[in-house]
Amino acid sequence: MKKIVGQLPYLLINVFKVAGLCLVVLASSAQAQQASQTTKASKTPQIKQKAVSPSNKQAGIQLKENSLNRSTKSMELNPELFKRIEGTQSNESGVNLDYRVQRGCLRRSFNEENLPANLGLENRELNDFFKSQTKGFFDRMRGNCIPYALALGSRNRFESLSVMNGPIQDAKTEIWTFTPSAAGNFLIQQDYLRDESKRFTEIQLPLSAVLYDPKKVGDKLPVELVWELNSIIKQIYPEENNSLENTNSIVRLIVDFGDKERWAQIWAVEIIEPSSSEVFASAFWVERNDIPGGFYTSSGESIERTFWTNPLSYRRISRGVGSVRASSKRAAPPKNGSAVVAAPKQRYRTHMGIDYSAPTGTPIFSVATGKVVHLGYSGAFGNLIILEHPGNYRTYYAHLSGYNTELEVGNEVRRGLEIGYVGSTGRSTGPHLHFELRKDGVYVDPYAVKTQLDLWNMRDSDSGLLTREILLLGTPLIN
């Protein structure tokens, strides 16, 4: 592939390929090395072989050894498949003023190399850099418009820009993503649909089935992905459009069914009206190396907090963080029996964690992909499972009546796997799940308004990944 570089003699230029990805990095030597490591990790998840029990449909447990390969479902996504859904889609903007994404298809012109300026980006360095790098890119344009996804931060700070060489998605499709570097320069990531499409499958399901008939969805997806899809739809489904339930609206999925080295993963979800091709809502998966990945809407809003606070279908939250009564010993009566016995002084203890009230036997799911580091009885916790997640996070599932029989300490489990069942073991006054989220060993209240973890926020390194996925996996834009 021809290499195009800007006139920046003081920069170190590296070109390398990772899993079909060609990345041109212009930065200092140290930053170029860091970008290389980040890109490799995000494209190739560091996952050991995982085992799948032939008798258990939940292909979400990764055993320590003796793994089996799971068969691939449904049709493989080839580049031409993207032509199945055509039409227009209006730009979407987020309500989060600190981060928002604009998407559109800019009509072609004689000055298309000035695309950032045409989109209103008043950044001369970016405009000059974009112009110097994209001469060959625009030579390969197809169609009448240039699809783009632009992410802006607070005060309209430039976060990322992804552009595609036309609204046609096939083996010749290219997506170039521009992001700022820490040194004040810019990075280019070049992706080709012919490389990405081999592992993706497109699935279309009636919205009504996703909302109310999980059995039909279970015929198309592994059980852990059914749970994940249901959680996504609950977050992005526009409640003001309840009439969608009685229409022919569909849910369009882009899924990687995985293999012995990769978990199955939903990469894109869209709620679409087929007659008009209007996209009512969407969410995209962003793979991260140092912390668990996450889902973001096409406007840049994270929906991860909901995943991390919904380990089961519960009746109610019976108790949150706060003080609860502790048992107190009543003072012994005086020997002469004449004095009045003083009422015992009530003592309190701090209750950490969230208690979800539910019937005994209610399934409990892992809120994120992680490793089993504890499985067994643990004092007041009763039967306890502890999962360890990237980024020094741990989740606790206590008072269980039983465990998934496939689990062992050392297993890696995928988000959405059924790991145990509600019970009342240990110090418990009734059947419920006691759930905790800890960071670096310190309890975190996931329901606190001020709690803003890196799990739930768009980081600088995530922005380019999101705009790329929006263009690569979203419904094609036609202008």
C-alpha positions as CSV (number, residue, x, y, z in Angstrom):
1,M,0.0,0.0,0.0
2,K,1.3,3.5,-0.9
3,K,2.4,5.4,2.2
4,I,1.6,9.1,2.4
5,V,3.2,11.3,5.0
6,G,3.0,14.9,5.9
7,Q,5.9,17.4,5.8
8,L,6.8,16.9,9.5
9,P,10.6,16.1,9.6
10,Y,10.9,16.1,13.3
11,L,8.3,13.3,13.7
12,L,9.0,9.5,13.8
13,I,6.8,7.8,11.2
14,N,5.7,4.1,11.7
15,V,3.6,2.0,9.4
16,F,2.5,-1.4,10.6
17,K,-0.3,-3.9,10.1
18,V,-2.4,-5.5,12.8
19,A,-5.1,-8.1,12.0
20,G,-5.8,-6.5,8.6
21,L,-5.4,-3.0,9.9
22,C,-3.0,-0.5,8.4
23,L,-2.1,2.3,10.8
24,V,0.0,5.3,9.9
25,V,1.2,7.0,13.1
26,L,2.8,10.4,13.1
27,A,4.1,11.2,16.6
28,S,7.2,11.2,18.8
29,S,9.0,7.9,19.1
30,A,7.6,7.1,22.6
31,Q,4.0,8.0,21.5
32,A,4.3,6.0,18.3
33,Q,5.3,2.9,20.4
34,Q,2.4,3.5,22.8
35,A,-0.1,3.9,19.9
36,S,1.2,0.6,18.4
37,Q,0.6,-1.3,21.6
38,T,-2.9,0.2,22.1
39,T,-4.0,-0.6,18.6
40,K,-2.8,-4.2,18.7
41,A,-4.5,-4.8,22.0
42,S,-7.8,-3.3,20.8
43,K,-7.9,-5.3,17.6
44,T,-6.8,-8.6,19.1
45,P,-8.3,-9.3,22.5
46,Q,-5.9,-11.1,24.8
47,I,-8.0,-14.1,25.5
48,K,-6.9,-17.7,26.2
49,Q,-8.7,-20.7,24.8
50,K,-12.1,-21.2,26.3
51,A,-14.1,-24.4,26.8
52,V,-17.6,-25.1,25.8
53,S,-19.6,-28.0,27.2
54,P,-21.6,-29.8,24.4
55,S,-24.4,-30.2,26.9
56,N,-24.5,-26.6,28.0
57,K,-25.8,-24.0,25.5
58,Q,-24.2,-21.2,27.5
59,A,-20.9,-20.9,25.7
60,G,-19.6,-18.3,28.1
61,I,-17.2,-20.2,30.3
62,Q,-13.5,-20.3,29.6
63,L,-11.8,-23.2,31.3
64,K,-8.2,-23.3,32.4
65,E,-7.4,-26.1,29.9
66,N,-8.9,-28.6,27.4
67,S,-10.9,-26.1,25.4
68,L,-13.3,-27.0,22.6
69,N,-14.1,-25.0,19.5
70,R,-17.7,-23.8,19.2
71,S,-19.4,-24.0,15.8
72,T,-20.3,-20.8,14.0
73,K,-23.9,-19.8,13.7
74,S,-25.9,-18.2,10.9
75,M,-24.6,-16.7,7.7
76,E,-21.2,-15.2,7.5
77,L,-21.2,-11.5,6.7
78,N,-19.8,-10.7,3.3
79,P,-19.2,-7.1,2.2
80,E,-22.1,-7.2,-0.3
81,L,-24.5,-7.9,2.6
82,F,-24.4,-4.3,3.7
83,K,-26.4,-3.4,0.5
84,R,-29.5,-5.1,1.9
85,I,-30.6,-2.0,3.8
86,E,-30.5,1.2,1.9
87,G,-31.9,4.7,2.6
88,T,-31.2,7.8,4.5
89,Q,-30.4,8.4,8.1
90,S,-30.6,11.8,9.8
91,N,-27.7,13.0,11.8
92,E,-27.8,12.2,15.5
93,S,-26.5,14.5,18.2
94,G,-26.1,13.6,21.9
95,V,-27.4,15.4,24.9
96,N,-24.0,15.2,26.6
97,L,-22.4,18.5,26.1
98,D,-19.0,17.1,27.0
99,Y,-19.0,14.6,24.2
100,R,-21.2,14.3,21.1
101,V,-21.1,12.6,17.7
102,Q,-22.3,14.1,14.4
103,R,-23.0,11.7,11.5
104,G,-23.8,12.5,7.9
105,C,-23.0,12.1,4.3
106,L,-21.4,15.3,2.9
107,R,-22.1,15.9,-0.8
108,R,-19.0,15.8,-2.9
109,S,-17.4,19.0,-4.2
110,F,-14.2,20.3,-5.8
111,N,-12.7,21.1,-2.3
112,E,-13.5,17.8,-0.6
113,E,-9.9,17.7,0.8
114,N,-11.1,20.6,3.0
115,L,-13.7,18.4,4.6
116,P,-12.8,19.3,8.3
117,A,-13.3,23.0,7.5
118,N,-16.5,22.2,5.6
119,L,-17.8,20.5,8.8
120,G,-17.0,23.7,10.8
121,L,-13.8,22.5,12.4
122,E,-11.7,25.6,13.0
123,N,-8.4,23.8,13.4
124,R,-5.8,24.9,10.8
125,E,-3.3,22.2,11.8
126,L,-5.9,19.4,11.4
127,N,-7.2,20.8,8.1
128,D,-3.7,21.0,6.7
129,F,-2.8,17.6,7.9
130,F,-6.1,16.1,6.6
131,K,-5.5,17.7,3.2
132,S,-1.9,16.4,2.9
133,Q,-2.9,12.9,3.8
134,T,-6.1,12.3,1.8
135,K,-5.1,12.9,-1.8
136,G,-5.0,9.2,-2.6
137,F,-8.1,8.6,-0.5
138,F,-10.3,10.8,-2.5
139,D,-9.0,9.3,-5.8
140,R,-10.9,6.1,-4.7
141,M,-14.2,7.7,-3.9
142,R,-17.5,6.1,-5.0
143,G,-20.9,7.7,-4.9
144,N,-22.2,11.2,-4.6
145,C,-21.3,11.9,-0.9
146,I,-18.7,11.3,1.7
147,P,-19.9,9.5,4.8
148,Y,-18.4,10.8,8.0
149,A,-18.7,10.6,11.8
150,L,-17.3,13.5,13.8
151,A,-16.8,13.5,17.6
152,L,-16.5,16.7,19.5
153,G,-15.7,17.3,23.2
154,S,-16.3,20.2,25.5
155,R,-16.0,23.6,23.9
156,N,-16.1,21.9,20.5
157,R,-12.7,20.2,21.1
158,F,-11.8,17.8,18.3
159,E,-11.9,14.2,19.4
160,S,-12.1,12.1,16.3
161,L,-13.1,12.1,12.6
162,S,-13.9,9.0,10.5
163,V,-14.5,9.3,6.8
164,M,-15.5,6.6,4.3
165,N,-14.7,6.5,0.6
166,G,-18.4,6.6,-0.4
167,P,-21.7,5.3,0.8
168,I,-21.2,1.9,-0.8
169,Q,-20.1,-0.9,1.6
170,D,-18.3,-3.7,-0.2
171,A,-14.8,-5.2,-0.5
172,K,-13.4,-1.8,-1.7
173,T,-14.7,0.2,1.3
174,E,-12.1,2.1,3.2
175,I,-12.5,4.0,6.5
176,W,-9.9,6.5,7.6
177,T,-10.0,7.8,11.2
178,F,-8.2,10.9,12.4
179,T,-7.5,11.5,16.1
180,P,-5.3,13.9,18.0
181,S,-2.1,12.7,19.7
182,A,-0.8,13.7,23.1
183,A,2.0,15.6,21.4
184,G,-0.4,17.9,19.6
185,N,-0.1,16.1,16.2
186,F,-2.5,13.6,14.7
187,L,-2.8,9.9,14.0
188,I,-4.4,8.1,11.1
189,Q,-6.0,4.7,11.3
190,Q,-6.9,3.0,8.0
191,D,-9.5,0.2,7.9
192,Y,-10.8,-2.0,5.1
193,L,-14.1,-3.7,5.1
194,R,-12.8,-6.7,3.2
195,D,-10.7,-7.4,6.3
196,E,-13.4,-6.8,8.9
197,S,-16.4,-8.4,7.3
198,K,-15.0,-12.0,7.5
199,R,-15.9,-12.3,11.1
200,F,-19.2,-10.4,11.2
201,T,-22.7,-11.7,10.7
202,E,-25.8,-9.6,10.2
203,I,-29.0,-10.7,11.9
204,Q,-32.4,-9.1,11.7
205,L,-35.1,-9.8,14.3
206,P,-38.6,-8.3,14.8
207,L,-38.5,-5.7,17.6
208,S,-41.6,-7.3,19.1
209,A,-39.7,-10.6,19.5
210,V,-36.7,-8.9,21.2
211,L,-39.0,-7.2,23.6
212,Y,-41.4,-10.0,24.4
213,D,-40.3,-13.3,23.0
214,P,-36.8,-14.3,24.1
215,K,-37.3,-17.8,22.8
216,K,-37.3,-16.6,19.2
217,V,-34.2,-14.6,19.9
218,G,-32.6,-17.6,21.6
219,D,-32.8,-19.5,18.3
220,K,-30.5,-17.0,16.7
221,L,-28.1,-16.0,19.5
222,P,-26.2,-17.7,22.4
223,V,-28.0,-17.3,25.7
224,E,-25.5,-14.8,27.1
225,L,-26.0,-12.6,24.0
226,V,-29.7,-12.7,24.5
227,W,-29.3,-11.2,27.9
228,E,-27.0,-8.6,26.5
229,L,-29.3,-7.7,23.7
230,N,-32.2,-7.4,26.0
231,S,-30.3,-5.0,28.2
232,I,-29.2,-2.9,25.2
233,I,-32.7,-2.6,23.9
234,K,-34.1,-1.5,27.3
235,Q,-31.6,1.4,27.2
236,I,-31.9,2.6,23.7
237,Y,-35.6,1.9,23.0
238,P,-37.3,5.3,22.6
239,E,-40.1,5.1,25.1
240,E,-41.9,8.0,23.4
241,N,-42.3,5.7,20.4
242,N,-44.3,2.9,22.0
243,S,-46.2,2.6,18.7
244,L,-43.1,0.9,17.3
245,E,-44.2,-2.2,19.1
246,N,-47.1,-2.6,16.7
247,T,-45.2,-2.0,13.5
248,N,-42.8,-4.0,11.4
249,S,-39.8,-2.4,13.1
250,I,-36.7,-4.6,13.2
251,V,-33.6,-4.9,15.3
252,R,-30.5,-5.1,13.1
253,L,-27.5,-6.8,14.7
254,I,-23.9,-7.2,13.7
255,V,-22.5,-10.1,15.6
256,D,-19.1,-11.9,15.9
257,F,-19.9,-15.5,17.0
258,G,-16.3,-15.9,18.1
259,D,-14.1,-19.0,18.1
260,K,-11.8,-20.7,20.6
261,E,-9.8,-17.5,21.1
262,R,-12.6,-14.9,21.0
263,W,-15.8,-14.5,22.9
264,A,-19.0,-14.1,20.9
265,Q,-19.8,-10.4,20.8
266,I,-22.6,-8.0,19.7
267,W,-20.8,-5.2,17.9
268,A,-23.8,-3.1,16.7
269,V,-27.5,-2.8,17.4
270,E,-30.0,-0.7,15.5
271,I,-33.8,-0.3,15.8
272,I,-34.9,0.3,12.2
273,E,-38.2,1.0,10.4
274,P,-37.8,-1.1,7.2
275,S,-40.2,0.9,5.0
276,S,-38.2,4.1,5.5
277,S,-34.9,2.8,6.6
278,E,-35.1,5.2,9.5
279,V,-32.9,4.3,12.4
280,F,-34.7,5.2,15.7
281,A,-31.8,4.2,18.0
282,S,-28.5,2.4,18.0
283,A,-25.5,1.3,20.1
284,F,-22.0,0.2,19.2
285,W,-19.4,-1.9,21.1
286,V,-16.0,-0.3,21.8
287,E,-13.3,-2.9,22.6
288,R,-10.7,-1.7,25.1
289,N,-7.5,-3.3,26.3
290,D,-6.9,-1.9,29.8
291,I,-10.5,-1.9,31.1
292,P,-13.6,-3.8,30.0
293,G,-15.2,-2.7,26.7
294,G,-18.5,-0.9,26.6
295,F,-21.5,0.0,24.6
296,Y,-22.1,3.6,23.4
297,T,-25.0,5.1,21.5
298,S,-24.4,6.7,18.2
299,S,-24.4,10.0,20.0
300,G,-21.6,9.0,22.3
301,E,-23.7,8.2,25.4
302,S,-22.5,5.3,27.5
303,I,-25.0,2.6,28.6
304,E,-22.5,0.6,30.6
305,R,-23.7,1.7,34.1
306,T,-26.9,-0.3,33.5
307,F,-25.0,-3.4,32.6
308,W,-22.9,-3.2,35.8
309,T,-26.0,-2.7,38.0
310,N,-28.3,-5.4,36.6
311,P,-26.9,-8.9,37.6
312,L,-30.4,-10.4,37.6
313,S,-34.1,-9.8,37.0
314,Y,-35.1,-8.6,40.4
315,R,-38.4,-7.6,42.1
316,R,-37.0,-4.6,43.9
317,I,-33.8,-3.3,45.5
318,S,-34.4,-4.1,49.2
319,R,-31.3,-2.3,50.5
320,G,-28.5,-0.1,49.4
321,V,-25.5,1.5,50.9
322,G,-26.1,2.9,54.4
323,S,-26.5,2.0,58.1
324,V,-28.4,-1.0,59.2
325,R,-29.3,-2.2,62.7
326,A,-26.9,-4.6,64.3
327,S,-27.9,-7.0,67.1
328,S,-27.5,-5.6,70.6
329,K,-27.2,-7.4,73.9
330,R,-29.8,-6.4,76.5
331,A,-28.4,-5.3,79.9
332,A,-28.8,-7.8,82.7
333,P,-31.6,-6.8,85.3
334,P,-30.3,-5.7,88.7
335,K,-30.2,-8.2,91.4
336,N,-32.7,-6.5,93.8
337,G,-35.2,-6.2,91.0
338,S,-36.2,-2.7,92.0
339,A,-34.4,-0.6,89.5
340,V,-35.7,0.1,86.0
341,V,-33.8,-1.7,83.3
342,A,-32.4,0.7,80.7
343,A,-33.3,0.1,77.1
344,P,-30.4,-1.4,75.2
345,K,-28.4,1.1,73.1
346,Q,-29.0,0.4,69.4
347,R,-25.9,-0.3,67.4
348,Y,-25.5,0.2,63.7
349,R,-23.2,-1.2,61.1
350,T,-22.4,0.0,57.6
351,H,-24.1,-2.0,54.8
352,M,-22.0,-1.9,51.7
353,G,-23.4,-3.3,48.5
354,I,-26.8,-3.5,46.8
355,D,-29.4,-6.1,47.9
356,Y,-31.7,-7.3,45.1
357,S,-34.8,-9.0,46.4
358,A,-35.8,-12.0,44.2
359,P,-37.2,-15.5,44.6
360,T,-34.8,-18.3,45.5
361,G,-33.4,-19.9,42.3
362,T,-33.6,-16.7,40.2
363,P,-30.7,-16.8,37.7
364,I,-27.8,-14.4,38.3
365,F,-25.6,-13.2,35.4
366,S,-22.0,-11.9,35.3
367,V,-22.2,-8.1,34.7
368,A,-19.0,-8.1,32.7
369,T,-16.4,-10.5,31.3
370,G,-14.0,-11.6,34.0
371,K,-12.1,-14.3,35.8
372,V,-13.5,-16.4,38.7
373,V,-11.2,-15.7,41.7
374,H,-13.5,-17.1,44.5
375,L,-16.2,-19.7,44.4
376,G,-17.5,-21.1,47.7
377,Y,-18.8,-20.3,51.2
378,S,-17.5,-17.1,52.9
379,G,-18.9,-16.3,56.3
380,A,-21.6,-13.6,56.3
381,F,-21.6,-13.6,52.5
382,G,-22.7,-17.3,52.4
383,N,-22.2,-18.8,49.0
384,L,-20.1,-16.3,47.2
385,I,-18.7,-15.7,43.7
386,I,-16.1,-13.1,43.1
387,L,-15.2,-12.1,39.5
388,E,-12.1,-10.1,38.6
389,H,-12.2,-7.7,35.7
390,P,-9.6,-5.7,33.8
391,G,-8.7,-2.4,35.4
392,N,-8.6,-3.7,39.0
393,Y,-12.3,-4.1,39.2
394,R,-14.1,-6.9,41.1
395,T,-17.7,-7.9,41.4
396,Y,-19.2,-9.9,44.3
397,Y,-22.3,-12.1,44.2
398,A,-23.4,-13.3,47.6
399,H,-26.0,-15.4,49.5
400,L,-26.4,-17.7,46.6
401,S,-28.4,-20.9,46.8
402,G,-26.1,-22.6,44.2
403,Y,-23.6,-22.1,41.4
404,N,-23.4,-22.9,37.7
405,T,-22.0,-26.4,37.8
406,E,-19.6,-25.5,35.0
407,L,-17.8,-22.9,37.1
408,E,-14.4,-23.4,38.7
409,V,-11.9,-21.0,40.2
410,G,-9.7,-19.8,37.3
411,N,-12.4,-19.9,34.7
412,E,-12.9,-16.9,32.5
413,V,-16.6,-16.1,32.0
414,R,-18.3,-13.8,29.5
415,R,-20.7,-11.0,30.4
416,G,-24.2,-12.4,30.5
417,L,-23.3,-15.9,31.6
418,E,-25.6,-17.5,34.2
419,I,-23.2,-17.9,37.1
420,G,-25.4,-18.7,40.1
421,Y,-28.9,-18.5,41.7
422,V,-30.5,-16.3,44.3
423,G,-30.5,-17.8,47.8
424,S,-30.4,-16.8,51.5
425,T,-27.2,-18.3,52.8
426,G,-24.8,-16.6,55.2
427,R,-26.1,-13.6,57.2
428,S,-29.4,-13.1,55.3
429,T,-32.9,-12.4,56.4
430,G,-34.5,-13.6,53.2
431,P,-33.8,-14.6,49.6
432,H,-31.9,-11.9,47.7
433,L,-28.6,-11.2,45.9
434,H,-26.0,-9.1,47.6
435,F,-24.0,-7.4,44.9
436,E,-20.8,-5.4,45.2
437,L,-18.6,-3.5,42.8
438,R,-15.0,-2.8,44.0
439,K,-12.2,-0.8,42.5
440,D,-8.7,-1.5,43.8
441,G,-10.3,-3.3,46.7
442,V,-12.5,-0.2,47.7
443,Y,-16.2,-0.5,47.5
444,V,-17.9,1.7,44.8
445,D,-21.6,2.6,45.0
446,P,-22.7,2.1,41.3
447,Y,-26.0,3.9,42.0
448,A,-24.4,7.1,43.4
449,V,-25.0,10.0,41.0
450,K,-21.4,11.3,41.5
451,T,-19.9,7.9,40.7
452,Q,-18.2,8.3,37.3
453,L,-15.9,5.4,36.6
454,D,-13.7,5.0,33.5
455,L,-16.0,2.0,32.6
456,W,-18.8,4.4,31.9
457,N,-17.1,7.4,30.3
458,M,-15.8,8.1,26.8
459,R,-12.0,8.4,27.1
460,D,-9.8,10.1,24.6
461,S,-8.5,6.8,23.3
462,D,-12.0,5.5,22.8
463,S,-13.4,8.2,20.5
464,G,-11.8,7.1,17.3
465,L,-12.9,3.5,17.9
466,L,-16.5,4.7,18.2
467,T,-16.7,6.9,15.1
468,R,-15.0,4.1,13.2
469,E,-17.6,1.5,14.3
470,I,-20.5,3.8,13.5
471,L,-19.4,4.1,9.9
472,L,-18.2,0.6,9.5
473,L,-21.1,-1.3,11.1
474,G,-24.0,1.2,11.0
475,T,-26.7,1.3,8.4
476,P,-25.2,2.8,5.2
477,L,-25.9,6.5,4.7
478,I,-27.2,7.6,1.3
479,N,-27.5,11.2,0.3
